[in-house]
């Protein structure tokens, strides 16, 4: 098994690329976005947000259970007009080139439940730098703004949608294929099924006890 790695606030603050990721870069498995380009993207995206106000980030996958940035508070949220899908092949992280895993991305259509993670106004700059280093390391995602319904109010929130032009984007993967790869793929970040199990755990905690992620988890467990 390849060297283990964990995404934490400390690792995101480290200017060095993690050894597993550096190995993937050296092997041509991923091409990092240049730091200055990523920083310009961050600034451009956040320009519409008043810096005197707290910022919400909509988490729909691993950000829900491992944000790795400083969260001042969180609240269950519903976002309309977007849906959560396993639509990104992972040859690194939770998979390998020989047997890739899968990761979640937002795509247009439907609705999706997750967590609105609040960053205090004073911490927006430092914490979004970490967020962009994590989510925008390569070209798999693009930042978007969504309207997150918190029940008693609706707030704008930053989030990340799949980049359909990205080379490892997967449009329509049959359920059985998704289930097999999620069940059996593993990489430096651990087993791919952990990603799905943790996502379902948070969904259960915020009141969504059935749905596409639960169906997929049931199917994946058949391969274990």
TORPA-4810 file (N, C-alpha, C, O; in nm, 3 decimals):
<nodes>
NODE_1_0.085_-0.119_0.000_0.000_0.000_0.000_0.089_0.124_0.000_0.192_0.126_0.066_X
NODE_2_0.049_0.228_-0.074_0.124_0.351_-0.084_0.123_0.426_0.049_0.043_0.396_0.138_X
NODE_3_0.212_0.522_0.060_0.224_0.601_0.183_0.094_0.672_0.215_0.030_0.732_0.128_X
NODE_4_0.055_0.665_0.343_-0.070_0.726_0.386_-0.054_0.877_0.400_0.054_0.928_0.427_X
NODE_5_-0.166_0.946_0.382_-0.168_1.090_0.393_-0.306_1.131_0.442_-0.406_1.067_0.410_X
NODE_6_-0.311_1.239_0.520_-0.438_1.289_0.571_-0.449_1.438_0.541_-0.353_1.513_0.558_X
NODE_7_-0.566_1.479_0.496_-0.591_1.621_0.473_-0.630_1.686_0.605_-0.733_1.653_0.664_X
NODE_8_-0.547_1.778_0.651_-0.573_1.852_0.774_-0.542_1.999_0.750_-0.487_2.036_0.645_X
NODE_9_-0.576_2.083_0.846_-0.542_2.224_0.834_-0.391_2.241_0.824_-0.341_2.324_0.748_X
NODE_10_-0.318_2.161_0.903_-0.172_2.172_0.903_-0.112_2.134_0.768_-0.023_2.202_0.718_X
NODE_11_-0.161_2.026_0.708_-0.106_1.986_0.578_-0.141_2.085_0.469_-0.063_2.105_0.376_X
NODE_12_-0.259_2.149_0.480_-0.295_2.249_0.380_-0.212_2.377_0.397_-0.188_2.447_0.299_X
NODE_13_-0.169_2.406_0.518_-0.087_2.524_0.542_0.057_2.503_0.496_0.130_2.600_0.473_X
NODE_14_0.097_2.378_0.484_0.234_2.347_0.442_0.251_2.384_0.295_0.173_2.342_0.210_X
NODE_15_0.353_2.462_0.265_0.376_2.503_0.126_0.419_2.387_0.037_0.407_2.394_-0.085_X
NODE_16_0.468_2.281_0.099_0.514_2.167_0.020_0.397_2.078_-0.019_0.300_2.063_0.056_X
NODE_17_0.406_2.020_-0.137_0.308_1.920_-0.179_0.337_1.792_-0.101_0.453_1.756_-0.082_X
NODE_18_0.233_1.723_-0.056_0.252_1.599_0.019_0.328_1.498_-0.065_0.317_1.499_-0.188_X
NODE_19_0.405_1.409_-0.001_0.481_1.310_-0.078_0.397_1.226_-0.175_0.438_1.208_-0.289_X
NODE_20_0.278_1.175_-0.133_0.198_1.099_-0.230_0.154_1.184_-0.349_0.154_1.138_-0.463_X
NODE_21_0.116_1.310_-0.322_0.073_1.396_-0.431_0.191_1.434_-0.521_0.176_1.440_-0.643_X
NODE_22_0.307_1.460_-0.461_0.425_1.491_-0.541_0.461_1.374_-0.632_0.500_1.394_-0.747_X
NODE_23_0.448_1.254_-0.580_0.475_1.135_-0.662_0.379_1.129_-0.779_0.419_1.097_-0.891_X
NODE_24_0.251_1.159_-0.754_0.152_1.159_-0.860_0.183_1.266_-0.965_0.166_1.243_-1.085_X
NODE_25_0.229_1.382_-0.919_0.268_1.489_-1.012_0.385_1.443_-1.097_0.385_1.462_-1.219_X
NODE_26_0.485_1.383_-1.033_0.603_1.337_-1.105_0.569_1.229_-1.208_0.634_1.219_-1.312_X
NODE_27_0.467_1.150_-1.178_0.424_1.043_-1.269_0.329_1.093_-1.377_0.289_1.017_-1.465_X
NODE_28_0.294_1.221_-1.371_0.204_1.277_-1.471_0.058_1.242_-1.449_-0.022_1.252_-1.542_X
NODE_29_0.023_1.201_-1.327_-0.115_1.163_-1.299_-0.203_1.284_-1.271_-0.325_1.278_-1.285_X
NODE_30_-0.141_1.394_-1.233_-0.215_1.517_-1.205_-0.124_1.636_-1.235_-0.003_1.631_-1.214_X
NODE_31_-0.185_1.742_-1.286_-0.111_1.865_-1.315_-0.161_1.974_-1.223_-0.275_2.018_-1.237_X
NODE_32_-0.080_2.019_-1.128_-0.127_2.121_-1.034_-0.154_2.254_-1.104_-0.086_2.290_-1.200_X
NODE_33_-0.255_2.324_-1.056_-0.278_2.460_-1.101_-0.172_2.550_-1.038_-0.150_2.541_-0.918_X
NODE_34_-0.107_2.636_-1.116_-0.006_2.726_-1.057_-0.065_2.808_-0.942_-0.180_2.851_-0.948_X
NODE_35_0.016_2.828_-0.839_-0.030_2.898_-0.719_-0.086_3.035_-0.750_-0.190_3.074_-0.695_X
NODE_36_-0.019_3.110_-0.838_-0.068_3.245_-0.867_-0.201_3.242_-0.941_-0.285_3.330_-0.922_X
NODE_37_-0.221_3.142_-1.026_-0.348_3.128_-1.097_-0.460_3.090_-1.002_-0.572_3.140_-1.013_X
NODE_38_-0.429_3.001_-0.909_-0.530_2.960_-0.811_-0.567_3.077_-0.721_-0.685_3.096_-0.689_X
NODE_39_-0.468_3.156_-0.680_-0.495_3.270_-0.595_-0.579_3.375_-0.667_-0.668_3.435_-0.607_X
NODE_40_-0.552_3.396_-0.796_-0.633_3.492_-0.871_-0.776_3.443_-0.883_-0.870_3.523_-0.875_X
NODE_41_-0.794_3.312_-0.901_-0.927_3.253_-0.908_-1.002_3.277_-0.777_-1.120_3.310_-0.777_X
NODE_42_-0.932_3.258_-0.665_-0.994_3.278_-0.534_-1.039_3.423_-0.517_-1.152_3.449_-0.476_X
NODE_43_-0.952_3.515_-0.548_-0.985_3.655_-0.532_-1.100_3.697_-0.623_-1.189_3.772_-0.582_X
NODE_44_-1.098_3.647_-0.747_-1.205_3.681_-0.840_-1.339_3.629_-0.790_-1.441_3.698_-0.798_X
NODE_45_-1.339_3.507_-0.737_-1.464_3.448_-0.693_-1.520_3.518_-0.570_-1.641_3.537_-0.558_X
NODE_46_-1.434_3.555_-0.479_-1.479_3.614_-0.353_-1.506_3.764_-0.364_-1.550_3.826_-0.267_X
NODE_47_-1.480_3.821_-0.478_-1.498_3.966_-0.493_-1.642_4.010_-0.468_-1.665_4.122_-0.423_X
NODE_48_-1.736_3.924_-0.498_-1.877_3.961_-0.481_-1.924_3.948_-0.337_-2.036_3.989_-0.304_X
NODE_49_-1.840_3.890_-0.249_-1.881_3.871_-0.110_-1.830_3.987_-0.024_-1.711_4.017_-0.026_X
NODE_50_-1.918_4.052_0.053_-1.875_4.161_0.142_-1.779_4.106_0.249_-1.816_4.017_0.325_X
NODE_51_-1.659_4.159_0.255_-1.559_4.107_0.348_-1.594_4.134_0.494_-1.533_4.076_0.583_X
NODE_52_-1.690_4.222_0.518_-1.730_4.250_0.656_-1.831_4.149_0.708_-1.868_4.152_0.825_X
NODE_53_-1.876_4.058_0.621_-1.976_3.958_0.659_-1.915_3.818_0.660_-1.824_3.788_0.582_X
NODE_54_-1.966_3.734_0.749_-1.923_3.594_0.751_-1.952_3.529_0.616_-2.046_3.568_0.546_X
NODE_55_-1.871_3.432_0.581_-1.886_3.360_0.455_-1.934_3.219_0.481_-1.883_3.150_0.569_X
NODE_56_-2.034_3.174_0.404_-2.079_3.035_0.411_-2.018_2.955_0.295_-2.008_3.004_0.182_X
NODE_57_-1.979_2.834_0.326_-1.929_2.739_0.226_-2.021_2.619_0.229_-2.043_2.561_0.335_X
NODE_58_-2.075_2.580_0.114_-2.165_2.465_0.111_-2.085_2.338_0.088_-2.024_2.319_-0.017_X
NODE_59_-2.087_2.250_0.189_-2.021_2.121_0.180_-2.121_2.011_0.149_-2.225_2.002_0.213_X
NODE_60_-2.088_1.928_0.051_-2.178_1.819_0.011_-2.110_1.683_0.015_-2.175_1.580_-0.002_X
NODE_61_-1.979_1.682_0.037_-1.902_1.557_0.045_-1.807_1.564_0.163_-1.851_1.581_0.277_X
NODE_62_-1.677_1.552_0.136_-1.581_1.544_0.245_-1.571_1.673_0.326_-1.529_1.669_0.442_X
NODE_63_-1.610_1.786_0.269_-1.609_1.909_0.348_-1.706_1.899_0.466_-1.688_1.969_0.566_X
NODE_64_-1.808_1.815_0.456_-1.904_1.801_0.565_-1.840_1.736_0.687_-1.872_1.772_0.801_X
NODE_65_-1.751_1.640_0.665_-1.695_1.567_0.778_-1.546_1.590_0.800_-1.490_1.543_0.899_X
NODE_66_-1.482_1.660_0.709_-1.342_1.696_0.729_-1.312_1.826_0.656_-1.242_1.825_0.554_X
NODE_67_-1.365_1.938_0.705_-1.345_2.064_0.632_-1.199_2.109_0.627_-1.155_2.166_0.527_X
NODE_68_-1.124_2.084_0.734_-0.982_2.118_0.740_-0.956_2.268_0.734_-0.842_2.310_0.711_X
NODE_69_-1.059_2.347_0.754_-1.040_2.490_0.774_-1.119_2.529_0.899_-1.199_2.449_0.949_X
NODE_70_-1.098_2.648_0.948_-1.160_2.691_1.074_-1.307_2.724_1.051_-1.339_2.819_0.979_X
NODE_71_-1.395_2.647_1.112_-1.540_2.663_1.095_-1.598_2.728_1.220_-1.585_2.676_1.331_X
NODE_72_-1.661_2.843_1.201_-1.721_2.915_1.314_-1.857_2.857_1.351_-1.905_2.880_1.463_X
NODE_73_-1.920_2.784_1.261_-2.049_2.723_1.286_-2.096_2.651_1.162_-2.048_2.677_1.052_X
NODE_74_-2.189_2.560_1.179_-2.243_2.486_1.064_-2.393_2.467_1.081_-2.445_2.468_1.193_X
NODE_75_-2.462_2.449_0.967_-2.606_2.435_0.970_-2.649_2.348_0.852_-2.599_2.366_0.741_X
NODE_76_-2.741_2.253_0.874_-2.795_2.177_0.760_-2.851_2.273_0.656_-2.912_2.375_0.689_X
NODE_77_-2.829_2.239_0.530_-2.871_2.329_0.423_-2.922_2.250_0.304_-2.879_2.137_0.278_X
NODE_78_-3.014_2.311_0.232_-3.067_2.256_0.108_-3.033_2.353_-0.004_-3.060_2.473_0.006_X
NODE_79_-2.975_2.300_-0.110_-2.943_2.380_-0.228_-3.022_2.326_-0.345_-3.015_2.207_-0.376_X
NODE_80_-3.097_2.411_-0.409_-3.176_2.372_-0.526_-3.103_2.409_-0.654_-3.030_2.507_-0.661_X
NODE_81_-3.125_2.325_-0.756_-3.063_2.351_-0.885_-2.932_2.278_-0.907_-2.872_2.288_-1.014_X
NODE_82_-2.887_2.205_-0.805_-2.764_2.126_-0.815_-2.787_1.989_-0.755_-2.872_1.972_-0.668_X
NODE_83_-2.712_1.891_-0.801_-2.721_1.755_-0.748_-2.581_1.701_-0.723_-2.484_1.744_-0.785_X
NODE_84_-2.572_1.607_-0.631_-2.446_1.544_-0.591_-2.431_1.412_-0.666_-2.522_1.330_-0.665_X
NODE_85_-2.314_1.391_-0.733_-2.290_1.266_-0.805_-2.144_1.225_-0.790_-2.056_1.310_-0.777_X
NODE_86_-2.119_1.095_-0.793_-1.983_1.046_-0.806_-1.946_1.054_-0.954_-1.984_0.969_-1.033_X
NODE_87_-1.873_1.158_-0.989_-1.848_1.186_-1.130_-1.702_1.221_-1.160_-1.672_1.279_-1.264_X
NODE_88_-1.612_1.187_-1.068_-1.471_1.215_-1.088_-1.388_1.091_-1.054_-1.388_1.044_-0.940_X
NODE_89_-1.318_1.039_-1.154_-1.229_0.925_-1.131_-1.105_0.970_-1.054_-1.048_1.075_-1.084_X
NODE_90_-1.064_0.890_-0.956_-0.948_0.921_-0.872_-0.839_0.818_-0.894_-0.852_0.703_-0.851_X
NODE_91_-0.733_0.858_-0.961_-0.617_0.770_-0.974_-0.517_0.797_-0.862_-0.416_0.728_-0.851_X
NODE_92_-0.547_0.898_-0.780_-0.468_0.930_-0.662_-0.568_0.953_-0.548_-0.689_0.952_-0.570_X
NODE_93_-0.518_0.975_-0.428_-0.609_1.001_-0.316_-0.674_0.874_-0.264_-0.620_0.809_-0.175_X
NODE_94_-0.789_0.839_-0.319_-0.859_0.718_-0.276_-0.869_0.617_-0.390_-0.968_0.545_-0.403_X
NODE_95_-0.766_0.613_-0.470_-0.760_0.516_-0.578_-0.620_0.511_-0.635_-0.530_0.580_-0.587_X
NODE_96_-0.601_0.431_-0.737_-0.472_0.417_-0.804_-0.496_0.417_-0.954_-0.610_0.401_-0.998_X
NODE_97_-0.390_0.436_-1.034_-0.409_0.428_-1.179_-0.464_0.294_-1.225_-0.541_0.287_-1.321_X
NODE_98_-0.425_0.185_-1.156_-0.472_0.051_-1.194_-0.616_0.027_-1.153_-0.689_-0.047_-1.219_X
NODE_99_-0.657_0.089_-1.043_-0.796_0.071_-0.997_-0.841_0.201_-0.933_-0.827_0.218_-0.812_X
NODE_100_-0.895_0.292_-1.012_-0.931_0.424_-0.960_-1.053_0.421_-0.869_-1.141_0.336_-0.882_X
NODE_101_-1.055_0.515_-0.779_-1.173_0.538_-0.697_-1.258_0.646_-0.761_-1.237_0.684_-0.876_X
NODE_102_-1.356_0.695_-0.684_-1.446_0.799_-0.734_-1.465_0.905_-0.626_-1.459_0.878_-0.507_X
NODE_103_-1.489_1.028_-0.672_-1.517_1.138_-0.582_-1.642_1.211_-0.626_-1.684_1.202_-0.742_X
NODE_104_-1.702_1.283_-0.532_-1.826_1.355_-0.559_-1.799_1.492_-0.622_-1.697_1.556_-0.598_X
NODE_105_-1.895_1.533_-0.704_-1.895_1.669_-0.758_-2.039_1.714_-0.777_-2.129_1.631_-0.793_X
NODE_106_-2.061_1.843_-0.775_-2.194_1.897_-0.803_-2.213_1.912_-0.953_-2.122_1.951_-1.025_X
NODE_107_-2.334_1.879_-0.998_-2.375_1.900_-1.136_-2.511_1.971_-1.136_-2.586_1.959_-1.039_X
NODE_108_-2.542_2.044_-1.243_-2.671_2.113_-1.248_-2.789_2.015_-1.245_-2.781_1.906_-1.301_X
NODE_109_-2.897_2.057_-1.178_-3.020_1.979_-1.177_-3.054_1.924_-1.039_-2.966_1.888_-0.962_X
NODE_110_-3.184_1.920_-1.010_-3.230_1.859_-0.885_-3.204_1.947_-0.764_-3.210_2.069_-0.771_X
NODE_111_-3.175_1.881_-0.652_-3.144_1.951_-0.527_-3.052_1.863_-0.444_-3.040_1.743_-0.469_X
NODE_112_-2.987_1.923_-0.347_-2.888_1.849_-0.269_-2.885_1.904_-0.127_-2.890_2.025_-0.106_X
NODE_113_-2.877_1.814_-0.029_-2.865_1.852_0.110_-2.720_1.836_0.155_-2.649_1.744_0.113_X
NODE_114_-2.678_1.928_0.241_-2.543_1.923_0.294_-2.531_2.014_0.413_-2.628_2.034_0.486_X
NODE_115_-2.413_2.070_0.434_-2.388_2.159_0.547_-2.338_2.294_0.497_-2.251_2.301_0.411_X
NODE_116_-2.395_2.399_0.552_-2.343_2.534_0.531_-2.241_2.560_0.640_-2.277_2.573_0.758_X
NODE_117_-2.114_2.568_0.602_-2.005_2.588_0.696_-1.970_2.736_0.698_-1.939_2.795_0.594_X
NODE_118_-1.975_2.796_0.816_-1.956_2.941_0.826_-1.813_2.975_0.865_-1.759_2.922_0.962_X
NODE_119_-1.753_3.065_0.787_-1.621_3.120_0.817_-1.641_3.263_0.866_-1.707_3.343_0.799_X
NODE_120_-1.585_3.297_0.981_-1.602_3.432_1.033_-1.536_3.533_0.939_-1.437_3.502_0.872_X
NODE_121_-1.591_3.651_0.937_-1.542_3.754_0.845_-1.392_3.780_0.862_-1.321_3.802_0.764_X
NODE_122_-1.345_3.777_0.985_-1.204_3.805_1.011_-1.111_3.696_0.959_-0.991_3.718_0.944_X
NODE_123_-1.168_3.577_0.931_-1.085_3.462_0.891_-1.105_3.423_0.745_-1.051_3.322_0.700_X
NODE_124_-1.181_3.501_0.671_-1.212_3.463_0.533_-1.086_3.446_0.450_-1.072_3.347_0.378_X
NODE_125_-0.995_3.541_0.457_-0.877_3.534_0.372_-0.792_3.412_0.402_-0.756_3.337_0.311_X
NODE_126_-0.760_3.391_0.529_-0.672_3.279_0.564_-0.738_3.144_0.537_-0.673_3.053_0.486_X
NODE_127_-0.866_3.132_0.570_-0.931_3.001_0.558_-0.966_2.967_0.413_-0.961_2.850_0.375_X
NODE_128_-1.003_3.066_0.333_-1.032_3.034_0.192_-0.906_3.005_0.113_-0.911_2.935_0.012_X
NODE_129_-0.792_3.057_0.158_-0.667_3.017_0.094_-0.646_2.866_0.109_-0.605_2.799_0.014_X
NODE_130_-0.675_2.814_0.228_-0.665_2.670_0.251_-0.770_2.594_0.170_-0.741_2.489_0.113_X
NODE_131_-0.891_2.648_0.166_-0.999_2.583_0.093_-0.965_2.574_-0.056_-0.986_2.470_-0.118_X
NODE_132_-0.914_2.680_-0.112_-0.878_2.677_-0.255_-0.760_2.586_-0.280_-0.754_2.519_-0.384_X
NODE_133_-0.665_2.580_-0.187_-0.552_2.489_-0.204_-0.600_2.344_-0.207_-0.542_2.259_-0.274_X
NODE_134_-0.705_2.318_-0.133_-0.760_2.182_-0.128_-0.846_2.149_-0.249_-0.824_2.049_-0.317_X
NODE_135_-0.945_2.234_-0.276_-1.044_2.203_-0.379_-0.998_2.238_-0.521_-1.045_2.180_-0.618_X
NODE_136_-0.906_2.332_-0.532_-0.864_2.381_-0.663_-0.718_2.346_-0.690_-0.650_2.418_-0.764_X
NODE_137_-0.670_2.238_-0.632_-0.532_2.196_-0.653_-0.503_2.174_-0.801_-0.399_2.215_-0.853_X
NODE_138_-0.596_2.107_-0.867_-0.585_2.083_-1.011_-0.710_2.140_-1.078_-0.771_2.232_-1.024_X
NODE_139_-0.749_2.087_-1.191_-0.860_2.146_-1.264_-0.991_2.071_-1.256_-1.077_2.089_-1.341_X
NODE_140_-1.007_1.987_-1.153_-1.125_1.902_-1.146_-1.253_1.977_-1.113_-1.362_1.936_-1.154_X
NODE_141_-1.241_2.088_-1.040_-1.359_2.162_-0.995_-1.352_2.307_-1.040_-1.248_2.358_-1.082_X
NODE_142_-1.467_2.372_-1.029_-1.474_2.516_-1.053_-1.560_2.577_-0.941_-1.660_2.517_-0.902_X
NODE_143_-1.521_2.693_-0.890_-1.598_2.753_-0.781_-1.730_2.809_-0.834_-1.737_2.863_-0.944_X
NODE_144_-1.833_2.797_-0.753_-1.965_2.849_-0.788_-2.025_2.915_-0.664_-1.976_2.897_-0.553_X
NODE_145_-2.132_2.991_-0.686_-2.214_3.044_-0.578_-2.348_2.973_-0.581_-2.409_2.960_-0.688_X
NODE_146_-2.395_2.929_-0.466_-2.526_2.866_-0.456_-2.605_2.939_-0.349_-2.549_3.012_-0.267_X
NODE_147_-2.736_2.919_-0.351_-2.822_2.972_-0.246_-2.857_2.858_-0.152_-2.924_2.762_-0.191_X
NODE_148_-2.810_2.869_-0.029_-2.828_2.762_0.070_-2.945_2.795_0.162_-2.944_2.895_0.234_X
NODE_149_-3.047_2.709_0.157_-3.166_2.726_0.239_-3.140_2.663_0.375_-3.127_2.541_0.386_X
NODE_150_-3.133_2.746_0.479_-3.105_2.698_0.614_-3.232_2.672_0.694_-3.226_2.638_0.812_X
NODE_151_-3.347_2.688_0.630_-3.474_2.666_0.697_-3.539_2.796_0.739_-3.653_2.823_0.704_X
NODE_152_-3.465_2.877_0.815_-3.519_3.005_0.861_-3.471_3.122_0.775_-3.520_3.234_0.788_X
NODE_153_-3.374_3.094_0.687_-3.323_3.198_0.597_-3.245_3.131_0.483_-3.208_3.014_0.491_X
NODE_154_-3.222_3.207_0.379_-3.144_3.160_0.265_-3.021_3.248_0.253_-3.030_3.371_0.254_X
NODE_155_-2.904_3.184_0.242_-2.779_3.260_0.236_-2.699_3.219_0.113_-2.705_3.103_0.072_X
NODE_156_-2.625_3.312_0.053_-2.534_3.273_-0.054_-2.417_3.195_0.004_-2.371_3.224_0.115_X
NODE_157_-2.370_3.096_-0.069_-2.260_3.013_-0.020_-2.167_2.978_-0.135_-2.211_2.952_-0.247_X
NODE_158_-2.040_2.977_-0.106_-1.941_2.931_-0.204_-1.942_2.779_-0.205_-1.956_2.716_-0.100_X
NODE_159_-1.926_2.719_-0.322_-1.916_2.575_-0.332_-1.836_2.541_-0.457_-1.782_2.630_-0.523_X
NODE_160_-1.828_2.411_-0.489_-1.742_2.368_-0.599_-1.816_2.265_-0.684_-1.859_2.161_-0.634_X
NODE_161_-1.828_2.295_-0.813_-1.893_2.206_-0.908_-1.788_2.134_-0.992_-1.675_2.181_-1.006_X
NODE_162_-1.826_2.021_-1.046_-1.735_1.946_-1.131_-1.705_2.026_-1.258_-1.792_2.094_-1.312_X
NODE_163_-1.583_2.016_-1.304_-1.543_2.074_-1.432_-1.562_1.967_-1.539_-1.484_1.872_-1.547_X
NODE_164_-1.664_1.982_-1.619_-1.698_1.878_-1.717_-1.592_1.865_-1.827_-1.592_1.766_-1.901_X
NODE_165_-1.504_1.962_-1.838_-1.397_1.954_-1.937_-1.274_1.881_-1.881_-1.179_1.856_-1.955_X
NODE_166_-1.276_1.849_-1.753_-1.161_1.784_-1.692_-1.147_1.641_-1.744_-1.246_1.574_-1.771_X
NODE_167_-1.023_1.597_-1.759_-0.996_1.470_-1.826_-1.051_1.349_-1.751_-1.078_1.246_-1.813_X
NODE_168_-1.067_1.359_-1.619_-1.117_1.243_-1.544_-1.263_1.257_-1.505_-1.314_1.182_-1.422_X
NODE_169_-1.331_1.355_-1.564_-1.475_1.368_-1.541_-1.547_1.247_-1.600_-1.516_1.202_-1.711_X
NODE_170_-1.642_1.194_-1.525_-1.719_1.077_-1.569_-1.867_1.115_-1.572_-1.926_1.142_-1.467_X
NODE_171_-1.926_1.116_-1.689_-2.062_1.166_-1.706_-2.167_1.071_-1.647_-2.247_1.111_-1.563_X
NODE_172_-2.167_0.948_-1.692_-2.272_0.854_-1.652_-2.210_0.718_-1.624_-2.190_0.638_-1.716_X
NODE_173_-2.181_0.691_-1.498_-2.124_0.563_-1.458_-2.236_0.474_-1.405_-2.307_0.516_-1.313_X
NODE_174_-2.255_0.355_-1.459_-2.359_0.266_-1.407_-2.342_0.242_-1.257_-2.230_0.239_-1.206_X
NODE_175_-2.454_0.226_-1.188_-2.452_0.209_-1.044_-2.360_0.095_-1.002_-2.284_0.110_-0.906_X
NODE_176_-2.366_-0.018_-1.071_-2.284_-0.133_-1.033_-2.135_-0.103_-1.045_-2.056_-0.150_-0.965_X
NODE_177_-2.098_-0.025_-1.145_-1.957_0.013_-1.163_-1.914_0.109_-1.053_-1.805_0.094_-0.997_X
NODE_178_-1.998_0.207_-1.023_-1.968_0.297_-0.912_-1.948_0.217_-0.783_-1.851_0.238_-0.711_X
NODE_179_-2.040_0.127_-0.756_-2.037_0.051_-0.631_-1.909_-0.032_-0.620_-1.848_-0.037_-0.513_X
NODE_180_-1.868_-0.096_-0.729_-1.749_-0.182_-0.726_-1.623_-0.099_-0.699_-1.540_-0.137_-0.617_X
NODE_181_-1.610_0.013_-0.769_-1.489_0.094_-0.750_-1.487_0.160_-0.613_-1.382_0.168_-0.551_X
NODE_182_-1.601_0.207_-0.566_-1.605_0.267_-0.433_-1.575_0.163_-0.326_-1.509_0.194_-0.227_X
NODE_183_-1.622_0.041_-0.346_-1.601_-0.065_-0.247_-1.456_-0.110_-0.239_-1.407_-0.142_-0.131_X
NODE_184_-1.387_-0.113_-0.354_-1.258_-0.181_-0.359_-1.138_-0.090_-0.380_-1.025_-0.131_-0.353_X
NODE_185_-1.158_0.032_-0.426_-1.046_0.122_-0.450_-0.989_0.174_-0.319_-1.061_0.191_-0.220_X
NODE_186_-0.859_0.200_-0.320_-0.791_0.250_-0.201_-0.665_0.324_-0.246_-0.602_0.288_-0.345_X
NODE_187_-0.629_0.427_-0.171_-0.511_0.506_-0.204_-0.452_0.569_-0.081_-0.485_0.528_0.031_X
NODE_188_-0.365_0.669_-0.097_-0.298_0.731_0.017_-0.395_0.793_0.119_-0.361_0.801_0.237_X
NODE_189_-0.513_0.835_0.077_-0.611_0.891_0.170_-0.698_0.784_0.234_-0.783_0.814_0.318_X
NODE_190_-0.679_0.657_0.194_-0.755_0.549_0.253_-0.854_0.486_0.156_-0.853_0.519_0.037_X
NODE_191_-0.939_0.396_0.205_-1.038_0.329_0.120_-1.142_0.427_0.068_-1.186_0.517_0.140_X
NODE_192_-1.181_0.409_-0.055_-1.281_0.496_-0.115_-1.415_0.483_-0.043_-1.491_0.580_-0.034_X
NODE_193_-1.445_0.364_0.006_-1.575_0.345_0.071_-1.586_0.429_0.198_-1.696_0.463_0.239_X
NODE_194_-1.473_0.462_0.261_-1.478_0.549_0.379_-1.539_0.684_0.345_-1.615_0.741_0.423_X
NODE_195_-1.506_0.734_0.227_-1.558_0.863_0.179_-1.709_0.859_0.170_-1.777_0.952_0.214_X
NODE_196_-1.762_0.752_0.113_-1.907_0.738_0.100_-1.972_0.714_0.235_-2.076_0.772_0.265_X
NODE_197_-1.913_0.629_0.318_-1.971_0.601_0.449_-1.978_0.727_0.535_-2.078_0.749_0.604_X
NODE_198_-1.874_0.808_0.532_-1.876_0.931_0.611_-1.977_1.030_0.557_-2.042_1.101_0.634_X
NODE_199_-1.992_1.035_0.426_-2.093_1.123_0.367_-2.233_1.082_0.411_-2.313_1.166_0.450_X
NODE_200_-2.261_0.954_0.405_-2.393_0.903_0.448_-2.414_0.926_0.597_-2.524_0.956_0.641_X
NODE_201_-2.308_0.910_0.674_-2.320_0.933_0.819_-2.366_1.076_0.849_-2.451_1.097_0.935_X
NODE_202_-2.309_1.173_0.779_-2.349_1.312_0.802_-2.490_1.336_0.750_-2.568_1.406_0.814_X
NODE_203_-2.524_1.278_0.635_-2.659_1.294_0.583_-2.761_1.239_0.682_-2.864_1.301_0.706_X
NODE_204_-2.732_1.124_0.739_-2.822_1.069_0.842_-2.837_1.166_0.959_-2.946_1.185_1.011_X
NODE_205_-2.726_1.225_1.000_-2.727_1.315_1.116_-2.810_1.440_1.091_-2.866_1.496_1.185_X
NODE_206_-2.817_1.484_0.965_-2.895_1.605_0.937_-3.036_1.572_0.887_-3.108_1.660_0.842_X
NODE_207_-3.074_1.443_0.896_-3.212_1.406_0.870_-3.241_1.344_0.735_-3.357_1.311_0.708_X
NODE_208_-3.141_1.327_0.650_-3.165_1.259_0.522_-3.121_1.114_0.537_-3.003_1.083_0.526_X
NODE_209_-3.216_1.027_0.561_-3.185_0.888_0.594_-3.206_0.792_0.476_-3.195_0.671_0.493_X
NODE_210_-3.235_0.846_0.360_-3.247_0.763_0.240_-3.215_0.851_0.120_-3.214_0.973_0.129_X
NODE_211_-3.189_0.784_0.008_-3.158_0.859_-0.113_-3.050_0.790_-0.195_-3.013_0.676_-0.167_X
NODE_212_-2.999_0.860_-0.294_-2.903_0.801_-0.387_-2.775_0.755_-0.318_-2.721_0.650_-0.353_X
NODE_213_-2.726_0.832_-0.221_-2.602_0.793_-0.153_-2.623_0.668_-0.068_-2.533_0.584_-0.059_X
NODE_214_-2.738_0.655_-0.007_-2.768_0.536_0.073_-2.780_0.413_-0.017_-2.730_0.306_0.017_X
NODE_215_-2.847_0.429_-0.130_-2.860_0.319_-0.225_-2.724_0.273_-0.274_-2.697_0.154_-0.285_X
NODE_216_-2.637_0.370_-0.306_-2.504_0.339_-0.354_-2.421_0.269_-0.246_-2.347_0.175_-0.276_X
NODE_217_-2.433_0.313_-0.123_-2.359_0.249_-0.015_-2.405_0.105_0.005_-2.321_0.017_0.025_X
NODE_218_-2.533_0.081_0.000_-2.582_-0.055_0.010_-2.523_-0.143_-0.100_-2.483_-0.256_-0.076_X
NODE_219_-2.519_-0.087_-0.221_-2.465_-0.163_-0.335_-2.315_-0.188_-0.318_-2.266_-0.296_-0.349_X
NODE_220_-2.242_-0.088_-0.270_-2.098_-0.103_-0.251_-2.065_-0.208_-0.147_-1.968_-0.283_-0.161_X
NODE_221_-2.145_-0.214_-0.043_-2.118_-0.309_0.064_-2.136_-0.455_0.018_-2.087_-0.547_0.084_X
NODE_222_-2.203_-0.474_-0.092_-2.218_-0.608_-0.147_-2.087_-0.664_-0.202_-2.072_-0.785_-0.217_X
NODE_223_-1.992_-0.573_-0.231_-1.863_-0.615_-0.286_-1.758_-0.637_-0.176_-1.646_-0.679_-0.205_X
NODE_224_-1.793_-0.607_-0.051_-1.695_-0.616_0.057_-1.685_-0.759_0.109_-1.607_-0.786_0.200_X
</nodes>
